[in-house]
Amino acid sequence: MEFEHKVSKGSRFNQIYIPKEMKSVFEVGDIVKVKLLKKKTEIYYSENLLKLEDFKEKLIKEIFSHLSIFPEIKQMFIVGSFLIEKVDYNDIDLIIITDKKQENLEEKIYDYLIKKLQLKFHIIVIPENSFLDLLRVCPLTRSMFYYCISDKKFDLSKNIMLDKNHIKFLLMMPEDLLKITANSRLFYDNIRRLITINQFLENKDLNPVKINVRLKSLLGDYLYSQIKNNEPIDEIVIKRLRENIKENLNKIQKNLKDK
């Protein structure tokens, strides 16, 4: 990124400083070319997130700085376990907001970051209008952004609304798990999903850490660890997990009827 500009005297805020010792080289009226060599990067914490370790902050700034070359990006977020776990995270969750739908942008960003940092990323690209809608109606999105860091200021809007069709859409996968065979991690993700939806319908806190604590109390430490780490489970355990899904689905249906 670069531009040309005429050298002038004055004290305007956006003027470029030229050192006194170079005044014989650059004079008023000269045309100069300004080129961006390194982007100054700021990070902004969500109100619920405690300050991270220095190395995590430094890494996030590096990620945002690298991605500043993409003009399609309007705003960037780091979310997920990287922010709230000391070491128990598998990758870095990156949410990219754009003006409009961008073809293949996820792949471009992923390939670029892998080349620059050699780290594992999970990247989701969302057009801004869809993102704003999801923040209003989606329990999973609101829970995801409970803890986040962005390259720009961001406040999780208190403006929420109930979209029953969207809730029913979110229930499709948990309902499928009552019939299909799946790995244990899918049970973990979908029981967490159901707890989050219930919390949303009951106007309760969507803190993902507290949701994990609640899931662990329901399943016990051992089973919680098993399915979180995608370990093999037998039919007896699957039956128990399906019973838990049924209970949560019934509770959600009741909450929806009451709305």
Secondary structure, 3 states (H helix, E strand, C coil): CEEEEECCCCCCCCCCCCCHHHCCCCCCCCEEEEECCCCCCCCEECCCCCCCCHHHHHHHHHHHHHHCCCCCEEEEEEECHHHHCCCCCCCEEEEEEECCCCCCHHHHHHHHHHHHHCCCEEEEEEEHHHHHHHHHHCHHHHHHCCCEEECCCCCCCCCCCCCHHHHHHHCHHHHHCCCCCCCHHHHHHHHHHHHHHHHHHCCCCCCHHHHHHHHHHHHCHHHHHHHHCCCCCCHHHHHHHHHHHHHHHHHHHHHHHHC
